[in-house]
Amino acid sequence: MWARATLLWGFLAATFTVCLAGKALAELMTALFPEGVPGYDTADGVTVETRLHPEQMPLGLREDAFRFTPQLDQGLGYTSNVLPGSNRHGSWQIVTAPSLSMTSDWPRDQIGAAMSAQDTRYLSLPSQNRTDGTVSAGGRIDIGDGRLTLAASHVAAHEDPGTIDTLATDRPIAFQLDDIRASYAVAAGRWAIEPAIDVTHWTYSDTTIMGLPASQAYRDRLVTQAGVTTYYELAPLRKVLLVVRGVGQDYTRAQPNQPSLNSNSYQVLAGIDEKDDPVWRWRVLVGGEVRSFASSSYPRETRPIAEAGIGWSPSGMTTVTATFSRETEDAAQEGVSGMAYTSARLTIDHEYLRNLLFKASAGFQRADFFQGGYQTGTILGLGVTWVLDRNARLLFTYDQTDLRGSSLPAAAMVAGFSRGLGLITLRLGL
């Protein structure tokens, strides 16, 4: 018990030290953070693909009450378009992605950590090679009638040319983000309240467009989000929610003779979360957001926002998941104060055999820029997972991405993009 408490408080002290020492798309942030780390849990529910088959899972390495899970993905594939824009240039690619995660098995409280890297080598265009990495840690501690959650992450990555609202740079733009978040959930009868705060610092490296230097300093920013979520349980696994949030954007390297992009936003969302039906589960929140800018050059923006997720399990072999979101986001182009971003995705998972899983997905994105113009994107994906044994599985994936734009705010933005990516990946775990 003493050893557990010492380690727990040591972790908390380290987290607070990070806090004292120091948004691109929300979908992008979610994809960057690892699963299984307290504070970064984003799973909507169990699907055919994510449900546990103990006999098919790696055992991991154990040290006292901690479980360490190493994993290595080694992939080989072909992409039809490596470069941004409509000038297509295909290449074979090699993707190497090692990772290591740690979780505790304590009866109370929990800590977890993960580190991962992904190295992508383009055999025909080595100038586009990239290496991304993430380090995250988080913990949950029961205190009185409540639960405190703390988490921190550091990410070093690159913007993908197939992402909506991407600049037509000569190579992917490198960026870093540091994220710290905390929340405290307290329940009293059917009521629960959870205040939370999240601070994210984004920094971007300079790049070139058609060989000319293009500073990205104007995108560096500190985003502070604070809010309160209130729950009322109508019945077990069925509750109504009210979410109130405030978001502050502080651009840390303002450009000379340019209006400030600093802003404050206020969001209110209300809805219902229901998981008591074995066939259907759903969560729907609707509301609005007001964003006010420090500069009078940019008018106040008032927009409807929404978050929704629906899961359908018609049988034990198939799950269908649909998600939808509409929110306001920052924009990549200089002089553009933001955009209304809408995304929707439908995913079908099917267990054909116990060791053979199929997956199909379709997604739609749309960005409506505050200064005029819009961009749309579609994503289609197919995948097959063959579980060879407890420690190895083979994945076959194909993704088709297409971007289209109309009257975009600046020529530097990617107006059109199309890419097909097929990949065979061997996943090894202990």
N, C-alpha and C positions, 0 to 999 in steps of 0.2 A: 504493500500500500504506500509506504514512504517513497519507494522508488518511482511508483506511478505518479504520485503527487509532485515529486521533484521534477520529473520530465515534463509534466503538464505545465507547471508554473514556469519552467525554463522556456518552453515554447511560447507561452503568453508574453514573457519578458522580451523575447526576441521579436515577436510581432509588434509590441508597443514601441520597441526601439526603431523598427522600420517606420512606424507611423510618425514618430517624432523626428526622424531624419529627413524626413523629406516633406470623342465617340465617333469612332467611325460607326458603321452600321452595327446595330445591336446583334444582328445575326452573326456578323464577323466576330464580335467579342465572344459570343457563345461558342463558336467553333474554335477559338483560340485557347479557351480554358479547358483543362482536363476533367474527365469524369471521375467520380469517386473521391474528390477532395471536398470536405465540408466547406460550405460557403459558395461552392461552384456547382452544386448539384442542380441539374436542369432537366432531368428525365421527366417526361410527361406521363409515363406509365409503362407497364410491362408489355412487350410485344413478343411475337414469335421469335424475333431475332435476339432480343435482349433477355428473355427469361432464362433462368439458370437451369443448366443440365449438369449437376455435380460431376457425373462420370465423364463429361467432356471438357471440364474446366481444368486449367493448370493448377497444381497444388500450391505453387509458390514456395517461398522459403520462409521459415518461421524462426523468430528469435524472441523468446519469452512470449509476450502478448502481442507481438507485432508480426504482420504478414507482409513480405516483400514480394512483388510480382514483376519480374523482368520480362520484357517482350521485344522482339525484333521483327519488323516487317521489311522484306526485301522484294521490291517490285521491278518489273520490266514491262514497258509498254510503248505505245506510239501516240503522239499528239499531232493532229492535223494542222495546228496553228500555235506557234510559240510566241509570236510577236503581237503587240496590241494593234488595233485597227484592222482594216480590210485587207492588208497585204499578207497573204497567207504564206507561211513557211513551216513545214512539218519537220518533225524530228523524232527519232527514237529517244527514250529517256529511261534512266535508271533512278529509282527512288529507294533510299535507305532510311528507315525510321526506327531507331532504338528508343525504348522508354523504360522507366522504372517507377513503380508506385509503391507506397507504403500505407497501411491502415492498421489501426489498433483494434484489438478484440476485447476491450474492457466491457464489463457489464453496464457501466455508466460512463458517460463522457465518450469522446472520440476525437482522435486526431488523424490526419492524413496528409500525405505529401506526394508530389509527382514531379518528375522531370522527363522531358522528351525532346527529341530533335528530329528534323526531317531534312535530308540532303537530296536535292534533285539535280541530276546531271543530264544536260541535253547534248547528245552526241554530235549533232550537226550544228549546234549554236552554243558553244561553251560560254559565250558572253552572257547568256541568260541563266547560267547556273546559280543556284541559291541554296542557302542553308538557314533554316528557321529553328528556333528553340523556345521552350517554355519551362519555367520552374514555378511551382505553386505549393502552398502549404495552407492548411486550415484546421480549425478545431471547434468542437462543440462542448460546452461545459454546462452541466446542470447547476444552477445557483438558485436556491430557494424554490419558488414555484415556477421559475422561468428557465430558459435556456439561452445562453450567450453563444453566439457564433462569430468567429474571427477568421479572416482569410487574407492572403496576400499573394500576388503573382507578379512575375516579370516575364515579358514576352519580347522576343526579337524576331521579327518576321518581315515578309515582303508582300506588297499588294499584288494580287493576281490580275493579269490583264483581262480576264474574263469576268471580273467583278463589276457590277453596275456602278456608275459614277467614278470611273477610272480615267486617269490622264493618259494620253498617248505618248508615254515616255519610251526611251530607247531600251530600257530594261526595267524590271519590277522595282518599285520604290521601296527602299528599306525603311522600316519604322520600328520604334520600341514603345511599349506601354508598361507602366507600373500601376498596379491596381491594389487598393487596400479597401476592405469592406468589413462592416460589423453590424450585427443585429441582435436584438434581445426579444424573445417571444415569451409572453406571459399569458397563461390561461386561467380563467375563473368561471367555472361552470361551463355553460355553452359559449361564453364569450372568450375571445383571445385577441391580443393586440401585439403587434410586432413593429417597433420603430427600427429603422435601418439607415445606414450611411455608407456611401460608396464614393471613393475618390480615385480618379484615373488620370494619369499624366501621359500624354501622347507627345512623342518627338519624332520628327521625320528627317531623313537624310536627303541631301541635295541630289538632283538627277540631271539628265539632259533630255531635250526634246529636239529631234532632228539634228543632233550633234551640238546644240546650243545649251549652255548651262541654264538650269531652271531651279532656283532655290525653292525649297519647300518649307522654309522657316515660318511662313504665314499660317501654316497648319498646326504648329505646336500649340498645345492648349492643356489646361487643367480643368477637368470636368468634375464637379462636386454634386452628388445627388443624395438628397435626404428625403425620407418619407415615412409614412406610417400605414401599415396594413391592418385592418380590423376585420375579424372573422366572427360570424355567428353560426353555430351549428344547428341546422334545422333538424337533422337526424344524423346517425353515424355515417360518416363519409359523404355528407351532403351539407354544404355551408354556403352562405352568402358572404361576399367580400366588399370592402370599400378601401380603395387605395388612394392616398393623397401624397403627391411628390412635388418637390421643388428641385430644379436643376440649374446650376450656375456654370456658365462657360467663360473661362478666362484665358484669352489668347496671350501667350507669354512673350511672343516676339512680334509685336505689331509692326507692320510695314510703314515706312515714312510716306506721308501724303496719301494714305489710304484710310477710309473710315473703319473704325473699330468693329470687329465682329463679336465682341463681348455681348453676352445676353443672359437673361434670366427667364426660366420657363416654370410654369405651374401646371400640374396635371392632376386630374381627378378621374378615377375609373371605378365602376361598380359592376358587380355581376355575381355569378354563381359558379361553384365548383362541385361537381357530383361524380363520385366514384363508387357508389353503392350497388350499381348494376353490373353483373359479371359480363354482360354483352356490350353495354354502352358506358362510356365515361366521357365527360366533357367539362370544359372550363371556358366561360365566356365573360369578358370584361369589356365594357364600352364606356366612353367618356370624351373628354376634350382637353386640349392643351392651349395655353396662351404663351407665346414667346415674345418678349420685349427686348429690343437691342439698345445698347448704350449709345449708338450713333443714330442721329435723326435721319441719316441717309437710308436706313432700312426700316420700313414700316412694321408695326406689330403684326404678328401672324397668329391667327386663331384657327385651329384645325380640329376636326374630330379625330380621335384615336381609338384603337381597339386592339385587344389580344384575345385569341380564341384557339382552342385545341379540342378536337373531337376524336375519340378512339372507338372503333367498332370491332368486336371479335365475334364473328358469326359462328366460328368453330374454334377448337383448340389448335387448328392447323393454320389459321389465317387471321391476320390482324390488318385493319385499315385505319390509317391515321391521317387526319387533315388538320392543318394549322393555318392561321391567318393573323396578320398583324398590320397595323397602320400607325405610323408614328412620324414625328419630325426629327430630322437628322442634320448633322453638319455636311457641307459639300466640299469636294476636293478642290474645285476650281477657285482661284483667287478672285475676290470680288463678288462671289456668290454666297449669300448669307445663310443658305440652307435649302432643304428640300422636304417635301412630304413623301415618305417612303412607304410603299405598300407591297406586301409579299404574301404569297399563298403557296402551299405545298400539299400534295396528296401522295401518300406512301402506302404500298401494299407489301406485306411480308407473308410468305407462305412456306410452311415446312412440308416439302414434298416427301422427304424421308427424314428420319431422326438426325442423320448426318449430312443432309443436303437441303439448304435453304435458298429460296429465291426472293429477290427484292426488285420492285419497280417503283419509280417515283417520277413525278412531274411537278415543276415549280414555275411560278410566274412572279416577276418583280416589276415595279414601276416607280420611277423617281420623277416627281414634279417639282422643278426648281423654282424657288421663290422669285428669281429674276427672269423667269420665262423659259419655255422649252421643257421637254420631258425626255426620258429614256426608258425603254422597256427591255426586259430580259426574260428568256425562257430557258429552263434547264430540264433535261430528260435524262434519267438514269436507269440502268439495268445492272443487276448484280447476282452472282451465284457464290455461295459459300459452301465448300466441301470440307467437312470436319474429318481429318485423317485419323487423328487420335487425340488424346488429352493435351498433347503438347504441340500439335501442328495442325494447321488448316490452310487451305488454298482458296484464294478469292479471285474471282473473275469479275471485273467491273468495266462498264462503258458509260461515259457521260457526254452528252451533247449540250453545249452552251451557245446561245445566240443572243446578241445585243443589238438593239436598234434605237435610233434617236431621231428627234425632230426639233429643229430650231434650238439646238443646244446653246447654252450661254457663251461658250468659247470654243474656238477651233481646236484647242489643245485637248479637248475631251474626246474619248473614244466614241465615235458616232455609230460605227458598225463593227461587229466582231462575231466570228463563228469558229467553233472549235469542237472537234470530237476527240475524246481521250479514252483509249482502251488500255487496261492495265491488268497484269497477272501478278498477284502478290502472294508470297509464301510467308505466313505468320507463325513464328515460333515463340513459345512461352514455357516457362518452368513452373 
